[in-house]
């Protein structure tokens, strides 16, 4: 059970990080999330922290936990192809998750786990301050947008995200997670529509 003290510690720790490197170190040193004890690695981020495109996924899987980078398994390879379709890759994109440690058995993160990680994710967004924020999958979309809607309702809809008074509103769009697309490839048509919309937004 997460206590108010745990959440306050996470919030105070995150808000005091004024660089991405400091935030990464803070996450690595944060011991209040029980997932840390069952994981091999912290999976913090990959890509260019000066990028105008930021992608936030759900949680690390087995391959991510082994290597310590997000989106490196089969779903990651599909994400790379999706990015390539709009002339982006990991040199001009920043990629992270709402959870920094692998949930056992790749289960869905609990509300407590999301609550503890959220202050770090929020500060992550503030520090990157992307032009476009892509929320990959239902966990990321619901967490960042504070919504209870399912991903089929959320995907493809643009939001002006006011994550903090420190930065301007960010153009934000949920999309299907690549792992979902591997299971239901017939939904790739909708994702291609979302990718074209993302490309247009980035060129404005």
TORFI-171595 format. One record per residue (C-alpha): residue number from 0; chain; residue in one letter; x, y, z. Coordinates in Angstrom, 2 decimals, always signed. Example, Ala and Ser with C-alpha at 12.3 -4.5 7.8 and 13.67 -1.06 7.14 Angstrom:
! TORFI-171595
@n=0	chain=A	res=A	xx=+12.30	yy=-4.50	zz=+7.80
@n=1	chain=A	res=S	xx=+13.67	yy=-1.06	zz=+7.14
END
This chain:
! TORFI-171595
@n=0	chain=A	res=X	xx=+0.00	yy=+0.00	zz=+0.00
@n=1	chain=A	res=X	xx=+1.35	yy=+3.38	zz=-1.02
@n=2	chain=A	res=X	xx=+1.31	yy=+5.98	zz=+1.74
@n=3	chain=A	res=X	xx=+0.95	yy=+9.75	zz=+1.44
@n=4	chain=A	res=X	xx=+4.54	yy=+9.98	zz=+2.68
@n=5	chain=A	res=X	xx=+5.69	yy=+7.82	zz=-0.25
@n=6	chain=A	res=X	xx=+3.91	yy=+10.05	zz=-2.75
@n=7	chain=A	res=X	xx=+5.19	yy=+13.25	zz=-1.13
@n=8	chain=A	res=X	xx=+8.74	yy=+11.89	zz=-1.21
@n=9	chain=A	res=X	xx=+8.36	yy=+11.07	zz=-4.91
@n=10	chain=A	res=X	xx=+6.94	yy=+14.52	zz=-5.66
@n=11	chain=A	res=X	xx=+9.64	yy=+16.37	zz=-3.71
@n=12	chain=A	res=X	xx=+12.40	yy=+14.27	zz=-5.24
@n=13	chain=A	res=X	xx=+11.14	yy=+14.74	zz=-8.79
@n=14	chain=A	res=X	xx=+10.48	yy=+18.46	zz=-8.59
@n=15	chain=A	res=X	xx=+14.02	yy=+19.11	zz=-7.38
@n=16	chain=A	res=X	xx=+15.49	yy=+17.59	zz=-10.54
@n=17	chain=A	res=X	xx=+16.28	yy=+20.37	zz=-13.00
@n=18	chain=A	res=X	xx=+18.02	yy=+18.21	zz=-15.61
@n=19	chain=A	res=X	xx=+17.22	yy=+14.88	zz=-17.25
@n=20	chain=A	res=X	xx=+20.43	yy=+13.37	zz=-15.86
@n=21	chain=A	res=X	xx=+19.46	yy=+14.34	zz=-12.32
@n=22	chain=A	res=X	xx=+15.98	yy=+12.91	zz=-12.84
@n=23	chain=A	res=X	xx=+17.43	yy=+9.62	zz=-14.09
@n=24	chain=A	res=X	xx=+19.69	yy=+9.39	zz=-11.04
@n=25	chain=A	res=X	xx=+16.73	yy=+10.16	zz=-8.75
@n=26	chain=A	res=X	xx=+14.65	yy=+7.40	zz=-10.33
@n=27	chain=A	res=X	xx=+17.52	yy=+4.93	zz=-9.97
@n=28	chain=A	res=X	xx=+17.86	yy=+5.84	zz=-6.29
@n=29	chain=A	res=X	xx=+14.13	yy=+5.77	zz=-5.55
@n=30	chain=A	res=X	xx=+13.36	yy=+2.70	zz=-3.45
@n=31	chain=A	res=X	xx=+9.68	yy=+3.13	zz=-2.57
@n=32	chain=A	res=X	xx=+8.29	yy=+1.30	zz=-5.60
@n=33	chain=A	res=X	xx=+8.19	yy=-2.46	zz=-4.97
@n=34	chain=A	res=X	xx=+8.78	yy=-3.20	zz=-8.67
@n=35	chain=A	res=X	xx=+12.40	yy=-2.19	zz=-8.23
@n=36	chain=A	res=X	xx=+13.11	yy=-5.27	zz=-6.15
@n=37	chain=A	res=X	xx=+11.81	yy=-7.66	zz=-8.83
@n=38	chain=A	res=X	xx=+13.50	yy=-6.00	zz=-11.82
@n=39	chain=A	res=X	xx=+16.96	yy=-6.40	zz=-13.29
@n=40	chain=A	res=X	xx=+17.27	yy=-2.81	zz=-14.52
@n=41	chain=A	res=X	xx=+15.75	yy=+0.62	zz=-14.32
@n=42	chain=A	res=X	xx=+14.32	yy=+1.43	zz=-17.75
@n=43	chain=A	res=X	xx=+14.49	yy=+5.21	zz=-17.87
@n=44	chain=A	res=X	xx=+14.57	yy=+6.45	zz=-21.46
@n=45	chain=A	res=X	xx=+16.15	yy=+6.29	zz=-24.90
@n=46	chain=A	res=X	xx=+16.67	yy=+8.76	zz=-27.69
@n=47	chain=A	res=X	xx=+17.39	yy=+12.47	zz=-27.93
@n=48	chain=A	res=X	xx=+16.43	yy=+14.56	zz=-24.89
@n=49	chain=A	res=X	xx=+16.36	yy=+17.67	zz=-27.09
@n=50	chain=A	res=X	xx=+13.78	yy=+16.13	zz=-29.46
@n=51	chain=A	res=X	xx=+10.51	yy=+17.80	zz=-30.40
@n=52	chain=A	res=X	xx=+8.75	yy=+14.40	zz=-30.37
@n=53	chain=A	res=X	xx=+8.32	yy=+12.48	zz=-27.09
@n=54	chain=A	res=X	xx=+6.74	yy=+9.02	zz=-26.88
@n=55	chain=A	res=X	xx=+5.54	yy=+7.62	zz=-23.56
@n=56	chain=A	res=X	xx=+4.65	yy=+3.95	zz=-23.35
@n=57	chain=A	res=X	xx=+3.30	yy=+1.81	zz=-20.54
@n=58	chain=A	res=X	xx=+5.94	yy=-0.31	zz=-18.80
@n=59	chain=A	res=X	xx=+9.07	yy=-2.31	zz=-19.62
@n=60	chain=A	res=X	xx=+8.78	yy=-5.92	zz=-20.78
@n=61	chain=A	res=X	xx=+11.29	yy=-8.73	zz=-20.46
@n=62	chain=A	res=X	xx=+13.65	yy=-7.48	zz=-23.19
@n=63	chain=A	res=X	xx=+13.52	yy=-3.93	zz=-21.88
@n=64	chain=A	res=X	xx=+14.26	yy=-5.13	zz=-18.35
@n=65	chain=A	res=X	xx=+17.22	yy=-7.17	zz=-19.61
@n=66	chain=A	res=X	xx=+18.78	yy=-4.32	zz=-21.61
@n=67	chain=A	res=X	xx=+17.62	yy=-1.30	zz=-19.61
@n=68	chain=A	res=X	xx=+16.09	yy=+0.58	zz=-22.55
@n=69	chain=A	res=X	xx=+12.43	yy=+1.13	zz=-23.51
@n=70	chain=A	res=X	xx=+10.83	yy=-0.44	zz=-26.58
@n=71	chain=A	res=X	xx=+13.57	yy=-2.89	zz=-27.61
@n=72	chain=A	res=X	xx=+11.51	yy=-6.07	zz=-28.03
@n=73	chain=A	res=X	xx=+9.12	yy=-6.92	zz=-30.86
@n=74	chain=A	res=X	xx=+6.88	yy=-3.99	zz=-29.96
@n=75	chain=A	res=X	xx=+9.93	yy=-1.74	zz=-29.99
@n=76	chain=A	res=X	xx=+10.89	yy=-2.87	zz=-33.47
@n=77	chain=A	res=X	xx=+7.38	yy=-2.03	zz=-34.64
@n=78	chain=A	res=X	xx=+7.59	yy=+1.38	zz=-32.95
@n=79	chain=A	res=X	xx=+10.84	yy=+2.00	zz=-34.84
@n=80	chain=A	res=X	xx=+9.06	yy=+1.21	zz=-38.12
@n=81	chain=A	res=X	xx=+6.18	yy=+3.48	zz=-37.16
@n=82	chain=A	res=X	xx=+8.58	yy=+6.33	zz=-36.44
@n=83	chain=A	res=X	xx=+10.47	yy=+5.68	zz=-39.67
@n=84	chain=A	res=X	xx=+7.20	yy=+6.06	zz=-41.59
@n=85	chain=A	res=X	xx=+7.14	yy=+9.74	zz=-40.56
@n=86	chain=A	res=X	xx=+10.92	yy=+10.22	zz=-40.93
@n=87	chain=A	res=X	xx=+11.69	yy=+9.92	zz=-37.23
@n=88	chain=A	res=X	xx=+13.93	yy=+7.57	zz=-35.29
@n=89	chain=A	res=X	xx=+15.72	yy=+7.42	zz=-31.95
@n=90	chain=A	res=X	xx=+18.09	yy=+10.21	zz=-32.93
@n=91	chain=A	res=X	xx=+15.26	yy=+12.77	zz=-33.13
@n=92	chain=A	res=X	xx=+12.71	yy=+11.20	zz=-30.76
@n=93	chain=A	res=X	xx=+12.69	yy=+10.76	zz=-26.98
@n=94	chain=A	res=X	xx=+11.14	yy=+7.55	zz=-25.64
@n=95	chain=A	res=X	xx=+10.15	yy=+6.57	zz=-22.10
@n=96	chain=A	res=X	xx=+7.36	yy=+4.87	zz=-20.11
@n=97	chain=A	res=X	xx=+5.01	yy=+5.72	zz=-17.26
@n=98	chain=A	res=X	xx=+6.61	yy=+2.88	zz=-15.25
@n=99	chain=A	res=X	xx=+10.40	yy=+2.54	zz=-14.91
@n=100	chain=A	res=X	xx=+10.55	yy=-1.10	zz=-13.79
@n=101	chain=A	res=X	xx=+9.06	yy=-4.24	zz=-15.30
@n=102	chain=A	res=X	xx=+5.90	yy=-5.52	zz=-13.61
@n=103	chain=A	res=X	xx=+6.31	yy=-9.28	zz=-12.95
@n=104	chain=A	res=X	xx=+4.98	yy=-11.37	zz=-15.80
@n=105	chain=A	res=X	xx=+4.38	yy=-8.21	zz=-17.84
@n=106	chain=A	res=X	xx=+1.15	yy=-7.62	zz=-15.93
@n=107	chain=A	res=X	xx=-0.58	yy=-4.25	zz=-16.04
@n=108	chain=A	res=X	xx=+0.86	yy=-1.76	zz=-13.54
@n=109	chain=A	res=X	xx=-1.22	yy=-1.22	zz=-10.41
@n=110	chain=A	res=X	xx=-2.70	yy=+2.15	zz=-9.47
@n=111	chain=A	res=X	xx=-0.18	yy=+2.38	zz=-6.62
@n=112	chain=A	res=X	xx=+2.74	yy=+1.80	zz=-8.95
@n=113	chain=A	res=X	xx=+1.47	yy=+4.41	zz=-11.37
@n=114	chain=A	res=X	xx=+0.88	yy=+6.90	zz=-8.53
@n=115	chain=A	res=X	xx=+4.46	yy=+6.52	zz=-7.29
@n=116	chain=A	res=X	xx=+6.01	yy=+6.88	zz=-10.75
@n=117	chain=A	res=X	xx=+3.79	yy=+9.73	zz=-11.93
@n=118	chain=A	res=X	xx=+5.72	yy=+12.60	zz=-10.26
@n=119	chain=A	res=X	xx=+8.86	yy=+11.48	zz=-12.11
@n=120	chain=A	res=X	xx=+6.96	yy=+11.12	zz=-15.39
@n=121	chain=A	res=X	xx=+5.46	yy=+14.57	zz=-14.99
@n=122	chain=A	res=X	xx=+8.89	yy=+16.11	zz=-14.35
@n=123	chain=A	res=X	xx=+10.22	yy=+14.12	zz=-17.31
@n=124	chain=A	res=X	xx=+7.69	yy=+15.79	zz=-19.61
@n=125	chain=A	res=X	xx=+8.47	yy=+19.22	zz=-18.16
@n=126	chain=A	res=X	xx=+12.20	yy=+18.78	zz=-18.72
@n=127	chain=A	res=X	xx=+11.88	yy=+17.46	zz=-22.27
@n=128	chain=A	res=X	xx=+9.10	yy=+19.95	zz=-23.11
@n=129	chain=A	res=X	xx=+8.36	yy=+18.38	zz=-26.51
@n=130	chain=A	res=X	xx=+6.44	yy=+19.99	zz=-29.33
@n=131	chain=A	res=X	xx=+4.36	yy=+16.79	zz=-29.67
@n=132	chain=A	res=X	xx=+3.70	yy=+14.16	zz=-27.00
@n=133	chain=A	res=X	xx=+2.54	yy=+10.71	zz=-28.10
@n=134	chain=A	res=X	xx=+0.91	yy=+8.46	zz=-25.49
@n=135	chain=A	res=X	xx=+1.33	yy=+4.85	zz=-26.58
@n=136	chain=A	res=X	xx=-1.30	yy=+2.57	zz=-25.07
@n=137	chain=A	res=X	xx=-4.11	yy=+2.83	zz=-22.57
@n=138	chain=A	res=X	xx=-1.99	yy=+3.06	zz=-19.41
@n=139	chain=A	res=X	xx=+0.00	yy=+6.02	zz=-20.70
@n=140	chain=A	res=X	xx=-3.09	yy=+7.74	zz=-22.10
@n=141	chain=A	res=X	xx=-5.20	yy=+7.32	zz=-18.98
@n=142	chain=A	res=X	xx=-2.34	yy=+8.31	zz=-16.68
@n=143	chain=A	res=X	xx=-1.27	yy=+11.47	zz=-18.45
@n=144	chain=A	res=X	xx=-4.73	yy=+12.63	zz=-19.54
@n=145	chain=A	res=X	xx=-6.38	yy=+11.66	zz=-16.22
@n=146	chain=A	res=X	xx=-9.04	yy=+9.76	zz=-18.15
@n=147	chain=A	res=X	xx=-10.96	yy=+6.53	zz=-17.60
@n=148	chain=A	res=X	xx=-11.82	yy=+6.06	zz=-21.28
@n=149	chain=A	res=X	xx=-10.48	yy=+3.05	zz=-23.19
@n=150	chain=A	res=X	xx=-7.82	yy=+3.40	zz=-25.83
@n=151	chain=A	res=X	xx=-10.24	yy=+2.89	zz=-28.73
@n=152	chain=A	res=X	xx=-12.06	yy=+6.04	zz=-27.55
@n=153	chain=A	res=X	xx=-8.91	yy=+7.98	zz=-26.73
@n=154	chain=A	res=X	xx=-6.71	yy=+7.24	zz=-29.75
@n=155	chain=A	res=X	xx=-6.44	yy=+9.75	zz=-32.53
@n=156	chain=A	res=X	xx=-7.84	yy=+12.66	zz=-30.50
@n=157	chain=A	res=X	xx=-5.57	yy=+15.66	zz=-29.96
@n=158	chain=A	res=X	xx=-5.35	yy=+17.34	zz=-26.57
@n=159	chain=A	res=X	xx=-3.64	yy=+20.52	zz=-25.37
@n=160	chain=A	res=X	xx=-1.92	yy=+19.15	zz=-22.29
@n=161	chain=A	res=X	xx=-1.18	yy=+21.62	zz=-19.51
@n=162	chain=A	res=X	xx=+1.17	yy=+19.46	zz=-17.49
@n=163	chain=A	res=X	xx=+2.59	yy=+22.42	zz=-15.57
@n=164	chain=A	res=X	xx=+2.49	yy=+26.20	zz=-15.38
@n=165	chain=A	res=X	xx=+6.24	yy=+26.09	zz=-16.07
@n=166	chain=A	res=X	xx=+5.76	yy=+25.24	zz=-19.76
@n=167	chain=A	res=X	xx=+3.23	yy=+25.90	zz=-22.51
@n=168	chain=A	res=X	xx=+0.46	yy=+23.46	zz=-23.40
@n=169	chain=A	res=X	xx=+1.73	yy=+20.46	zz=-25.35
@n=170	chain=A	res=X	xx=+0.00	yy=+18.95	zz=-28.37
@n=171	chain=A	res=X	xx=-0.73	yy=+15.43	zz=-27.13
@n=172	chain=A	res=X	xx=-2.25	yy=+12.40	zz=-28.87
@n=173	chain=A	res=X	xx=-2.88	yy=+8.82	zz=-27.70
@n=174	chain=A	res=X	xx=-2.22	yy=+5.97	zz=-30.12
@n=175	chain=A	res=X	xx=-2.46	yy=+2.18	zz=-29.97
@n=176	chain=A	res=X	xx=+0.52	yy=+0.54	zz=-28.31
@n=177	chain=A	res=X	xx=+2.69	yy=-1.41	zz=-30.76
@n=178	chain=A	res=X	xx=+2.14	yy=-4.58	zz=-28.68
@n=179	chain=A	res=X	xx=-1.60	yy=-4.16	zz=-29.24
@n=180	chain=A	res=X	xx=-1.00	yy=-3.77	zz=-32.98
@n=181	chain=A	res=X	xx=+1.02	yy=-7.00	zz=-33.03
@n=182	chain=A	res=X	xx=-2.03	yy=-8.76	zz=-31.59
@n=183	chain=A	res=X	xx=-4.55	yy=-6.91	zz=-33.76
@n=184	chain=A	res=X	xx=-2.80	yy=-5.90	zz=-36.99
@n=185	chain=A	res=X	xx=-6.10	yy=-4.88	zz=-38.55
@n=186	chain=A	res=X	xx=-5.92	yy=-1.71	zz=-36.39
@n=187	chain=A	res=X	xx=-2.75	yy=-0.53	zz=-38.14
@n=188	chain=A	res=X	xx=-4.86	yy=+1.48	zz=-40.60
@n=189	chain=A	res=X	xx=-6.05	yy=+3.70	zz=-37.74
@n=190	chain=A	res=X	xx=-2.52	yy=+4.03	zz=-36.46
@n=191	chain=A	res=X	xx=-1.27	yy=+5.12	zz=-39.88
@n=192	chain=A	res=X	xx=-3.90	yy=+7.85	zz=-39.80
@n=193	chain=A	res=X	xx=-2.61	yy=+8.91	zz=-36.36
@n=194	chain=A	res=X	xx=+0.99	yy=+8.91	zz=-37.58
@n=195	chain=A	res=X	xx=+0.14	yy=+11.16	zz=-40.50
@n=196	chain=A	res=X	xx=-1.59	yy=+13.51	zz=-38.08
@n=197	chain=A	res=X	xx=+1.49	yy=+13.51	zz=-35.86
@n=198	chain=A	res=X	xx=+3.73	yy=+14.27	zz=-38.83
@n=199	chain=A	res=X	xx=+1.53	yy=+17.20	zz=-39.81
@n=200	chain=A	res=X	xx=+1.56	yy=+18.58	zz=-36.27
@n=201	chain=A	res=X	xx=+5.35	yy=+18.37	zz=-36.13
@n=202	chain=A	res=X	xx=+5.74	yy=+20.37	zz=-39.32
@n=203	chain=A	res=X	xx=+3.53	yy=+23.26	zz=-38.23
END
